[in-house]
């Protein structure tokens, strides 16, 4: 009988995290396949505690190649892949029924939510494709940020409920920067040189150079990404490739706002919100722009919408973003806007809400003290 679910992993020097990962997933899969790409710690020994299917391959600076090596050993109807710093969290013990449900027969890939455990990086959760039906043409593509794909059929993606991935980010900032500088950037640049100019690669290169403090190169890659989407933006349609499009539109509109280039900011915000009206970073930037243009009451609905999306958990989960754009920042901006409108009680309420999200946010602390002092003095406005 064909196993239902094969876990395929690639690892290197993950002894500190691998056991937690495998313990979380072992009860839910029929086989575990681990491909090691050159560990010098106890990673292989730990993997063998959970599975006899542990193999070694030479690292080729290509994540898809390593993933495909693991895929070659899979025998399950479905392939599931994880990273060693992730943990499978199950909230519904019957979640696997979705894989075999008759009404889901047309689905050949599944995504599940990925959440951040680290307190240092306040990223939102997002849907990430991790399951593929093991047809003969199933394979991974992309030397970095690899993805499941088919050669002979279209992907039909469902969203798994009752289970999610928890990401345990234990890297120091220094190690993270070293990884993107020494590994990710060279791989991405090689991909682009070889003709893989997907929007996600261009935007990721820009983000990586920005993180490394190289503003000029970051700007150059952002501009290349904007050139690539320019025809679609001019026509008011979505480009074929929209991975990281939300983030790119936020970056260009926010930068334009900061530079007081309000026409450019409005141009990209108008386009972005036409398609992504539940993406808080764009909504928040639109509120800032409207406030700056002298229309504070017009800005209020945008800030409120950001908070509503967070409180109702209905925000766009297609790609991760910093949670501050739907928590601390809109709450503070509401406080400041209501203060500008001389609506003291509402201003106090939203500055307090800001501090619920971030107790150490100095501007909210300062204005709250001023408003409380004014409230204690009836003669004050």
C-alpha positions, 0 to 999 in steps of 0.5 A: 500500500502506498504511504500517504505522506513523505516528509522530505528534508535537507539539513546542514549542521542543525543539531540544535534544532533538528530533534524538536522538528522531527519530534513534532512531525514524526506522528503525522507522516509515514516516512521521513527522508533526510538529505544532509549537505555536509554537516560536521556536528551531530545532525546525521546521528539525530536524523537516524534516531527518527529514520533509516532514510538518511542520505548525504549529497554534495552541496552545489549552492542550489537548494532546489537540487538538494530538495530534488535529491530528497524527493527522489527517495519519497514513496508517499502519495504526498510530499511534505517539506520542512526546515529544521528550524520549523515545528509542526503544530497540530490543532486538529488531529484529523487535519490529514483527512483534507488530503484524501477528501473526495471534494479536494481531489483536484488539489495537487498542492497544499499551503499552510500557515507559517508563524514566527516564534522569535520575539525579535522579528515581528513578522506576520504569518503567511500561507506557504506551499509545502505539500505536493501530490507526488506525480512523476513531474513534481520537482523543486525549482529555484536555487534559492527560495525553492518552490514545488512545481510541475512540468506537465500540469498546473498547480491547484493549491488548497489551504490546510486547516488545523495545522501550521508551522512555527518558525524558531528563528535563533540566528543572531543578527550577525549570523543572519547578515553573514548568511545573506551576504555570503550565500544568498546574494551570490546565488540570487545574482547567479540566478538572475545572470542565467535569466531567472528574472522573477520579480521575487529574485529582483526584490529579494536582492534589493532587500538583501543589499539594503539589509547589508547597508549597500543602499546603492545596489539595493536601489538599483535592484528595486529599480529593475523590479519596478521596470519589470512591473511598469507595463502592468502598472500603466495598464492597471492590471496585475503582472503575471508574476506577483510574488513580492509585488505587495512588498515592492509597492509598499517600498516604493510608495513609502520611500516616495512619501518620505521624499515628499514625492507625493505624486509617485506615492499616490500613483503606486498606492492607488494601483496597489490598493486596487488589488491588495486592499487588505495589505496593511503596509499599503493601507497605512502608507495611504493614511500617512499620505492623506494626512500629510496632504492636509486631510486628517479625517480622510486618513482615519479610515485607513488607520482604522482599517489596519487595526481592524484587519489585525483584530479580525485576523483578516489581513492579507497573508500572501506574503509576510510583513512587519506586524507593526504596520497593523498594530503599533503604527496605525494605533499611534497615528490614530492617536496623533490624528485625533490629537490634531483634531482636538479629540482628546479622549479618542487620542488618549485611547489610541495612544494607550492602545499603542502602548499595549502593542509596544509599551516602550514606544516613546512618542506615545508615552510623551503625548499621553503624558501631555494629554493627561496633564491637559485633561487635569487642567480644565483651562487647557484646550 
